[in-house]
Amino acid sequence: MSHIKLLLLLASLSCLNLHCKKESELDKLPPATTTGKQTFGCLINGKAWPIGVKGSHLWVVNYQNRQIDVGYYIKDSPFAFTDKEWVSITLKKVNKPGYYLVSLDGVSECSISIGSINDSYFSSDNVNKNAYASILITRLDSINHFLSGTFEFSLFNESGTSQVKVSSGRFDFNYP
């Protein structure tokens, strides 16, 4: 009889273990889709962003003259005039979906910025001249206005004393 109790106890403990799985930061991001779901997310230094958006948020997405602009902005309130937090990517010379590995040397066909009221990082200020951004455009449909992709990069602040690492980034928009 004690064997049966021990087996039941072990079975109960394993069932509890399955239900107690902690959500990872990656699980907090929207899925990487290509159907115009109006989603944006990334890990900033390992933490999911944006999460629990307070105040207003907006995105700017466009594809024109072979240039992609994707930006996500969080503001203090609907009436704020300055952006509180943002991630913005501009990529030039894009004709079709594909993988783009671009230099962040300040003179390339890509510009990236990320920041908040307290700290900002711009690819034009990047002190590491060997830095690159990896951007995968998974859907680019200029007729139906769909733009989807993934990205990762890291930047230093202007003085080179602080670095931000962005990984597992994804966006999926149906733009105007």
N, C-alpha and C positions, 0 to 999 in steps of 0.2 A: 504494500500500500504506500510506503514512503517513497518508492520509485515513481509512482504515479503523481504524487504531490510535487516531487522535485521536477518532473517533466512539465507539469502544469505551471509551476513557478517560472521555469526557464522560458516556456512559451509566452507567458504573460509579459516577462521582461523584454523579450525580443519584439513583441508587438508594440510595447511602449516606446522602445528605441526607434522604431520606424516612424512613429507619429511625432517624435520630438526633434526632427531634423530642423536645424536652424537655417533660416533663409540667408543665403550669401548675398553679398553686394551685387554680384552679377545677376542674381535672380530678381533684383529690384528694377532692373532696366527693362524697357519695352523690348519685345522680340524684334529681331532684324527681319523686317518684312519688305515687300516691294509693291504694295497695293495702295499706296497713298493714305496711310492710316494717320497722318499728321503726328508722328512721334519723333522724339529726339531723346537721346540719353548717352551717357558715357561714364566711365570710372575716372575720377580725378584723384590722383594719388591713392588709388584703391577704394575710394568711396563713391557710391552711386550718386549721379547728379543728372537732372534735377530730381529731388525728392521732396515731397511735402511743400510744393510751391505756395508761398504766401504772397498776397498781393497779385498784381497782374503779371502775365507772361505773354510773350509774343515771339513769333518766329518770322524770319525773313528768308525766303527761298526764291531763287530765280536762276534761270538759265537763258542767257542771251549772248550772242556774238561769241560763242564757244567758251563762255565764262560761267562757272557755277558759283553761286553765293548761297551759303547756308549759315544761318545764325539763330541762336536761341537766347533770349534775353528775359531776365526776371527783374521786375521793377518793384519798388516799395509799395506803390499803390497805383491805381489807374490814373492818378493825376501827377505822378512823378515825372520829372523831366530828365533825370539822369538814370542810366542803367545801374542796377545794383550788382548783378552777376550776369556774365555772358560767356558764350563760346561762339566764335565766328570763324568761318573758313571761306576763303576765296581761292578758287583753282581756275587757272586760265588754260587755254589751248586744249579743251576737252571736246572731242568729236563724237565719242561713243562710250558705252560702258567699258570698264576695264580697270586695271590696277595702275595707280600712279604713285610712284616713289619720287618725291620732290625734295630738293634741297631747301633748307630754311636759312639761306645765306643773306636774306634781305633783298636780293636782286632776281630771284627766281619767279616762276609763274604761279607761285602760291603765297598767300599771306594768311596767317593765323593769329588770332588773339583770344585770350582767355583772361578773365579777371573778375574782380569785385571792387567795391568802393575802396578797400584797404590795400589790395595788391593786384598788379596787372602784369601780364606777360604778352609780348608781341614778337612775332617772328622777325620783324625788322630790327629789334634790339638784341637778337640772339647772339651771345658771345661765343658760342660753340659753332664754328663755321663748318663743322662736319655733321650737323644735325639734319635730320630728314623727317618728313611726314609721310605716312603711308595712308593712302586713300583708295578705297575700292568702290567705284561707282557700279552698283549692281543693276540699276535701272535708270535709263535716261531716255525719256519719251517726250520729245519736244512738241509732238502733235497733241497728245492727250495730257501733257504737263505733269508727268510723274518723274520724281527724282528720289532715288534711294541709294544708300551706300553705307560703308563702314569706314572708320578712321582711327588712327592713333598717332601720337606725336609727343614730344616733350620739349619744353621751352625753359629758358632762364629769364629772370627779370633783367632789367636794364643794367644793373650793377653786377650781375653774374653771381649774386650771393644766394639766390633761391631758385629752385627748379620745380616745375610742375610737370607731372607725367599723366598724360591722358591716354587711356586704353579702352578697348571694347566699345568704342563709340559707334553709334548707329543713328541713321535718320531715314525717314520715309515720309515723303510729302507729295501731295497733289497741289502744285503751285498755280497761281492765277495766270 
